[in-house]
Amino acid sequence: MRYADYHVHPGYSKDASGSIREYSERAVEIGLEEICFTPHLDIDPERAQLDDWIRVGGKVVSMRSNWLTLYLNEVEELRDEFESKGLRLRIGIEIDYAPDIEDELKEIIYQHPFDYVLGAVHCLDHIAISSGAESALYFRGKSLDEVLIHYFSSLSQAVSSGLFDCIAHFDGYRKYGLHHFGAEILSPPRDLVEPVLRLMMVEEVGLEINTSAFRHGQEEPYPGKVILTWAKEIGVPVLACGSDCHSVKDLGEKLDEAQRILKELGFPKTSSLKRTKVESVR
């Protein structure tokens, strides 16, 4: 079976390495049929000193520079070459959601012909819970209930924004929260999760199976099987599977396991991306 990887971070992102070409060549080597590049876009002004930079041609530039045009052009220039090798290249972006920058995010999406816009909540109170260095600053002194209420409230806002095709690592708070709170974090209250899933149905936002959880020492992908089961009951589609790779060696990692889980839970096999919100934003 051939797979597609819809969460790929090339070396534009500060925490990633590898060029568009290197990832594409690796994708052909391992037999992927499609990959979607999703460099980070983090423009929360409260975190400008930490996040406002990206790599372009070996140089560090601002997230608000013209790097997106250069990135899109680079993928476009390689599309025909790799299409002839049986690989489709897609142009995506992973956006860290913050409610006070919705208008700016909408303008960025409007100005660029993305194939796929992936939304994520990486930060709460402008602190990166997705960072090993920062997460303890947020978790410290808070109960698990407080964290989950805040997280799913923020995720609900992201879904309601109308900006995103798909939500990345739906329960990504597990990455560092598991160490801080223990196994209790693996069983979130349904009354917090279900309203977000139902809102995703209304807003036509898909769910991602993110296999980076296995690299992070987790036993299940993001989201875990409990949340996936609820999503299946409600009818939320799994739009994509992604390795969330930040290095070429991790491309396509555990996609077979993701598809096995989809089959086990009764989801249809994911296929080529179908845009929903990207077009409506325009």
Secondary structure by P-SEA (a helix, b strand, c coil): cbbbbcbbbccccccccccaaaaaaaaaaacccbbbbbcccccccccccccccccccccccccccaaaaaaaaaaaaaaaaaaaacbbbbbbbbbbccccaaaaaaaaaaaccccbbbbbcccccccccccccccccccccccaaaaaaaaaaaaaaaaacccccccccccccccccccccccccccccccccaaaaaaaaaacccccccccccccccccccccaaaaaaaaaacccccccccccccccccccaaaaaaaaaaaaccccccccccccccccc
